[in-house]
Amino acid sequence: MELDLPSWYGLWCTCSVDFDCGLIDGHLIYIMYGWYDHGMLVYGLSLMYLCCNIV
């Protein structure tokens, strides 16, 4: 999945170690992001069931 993100978009990804990706050896990915909306900093949190390559 490709996301069209603005250049000021801050993205951090951490993977938990207790997630079973089935056939793929990976982890659950938590994505937390922050952006400015009319001068106010808003935080959002997305929980994505994706597998990362972190071992």
Beta strands, then each sheet from edge to edge (+ up, - down):
strand 1: 10-15
strand 2: 29-37
strand 3: 40-48
sheet 1: 1+ 2- 3+
end
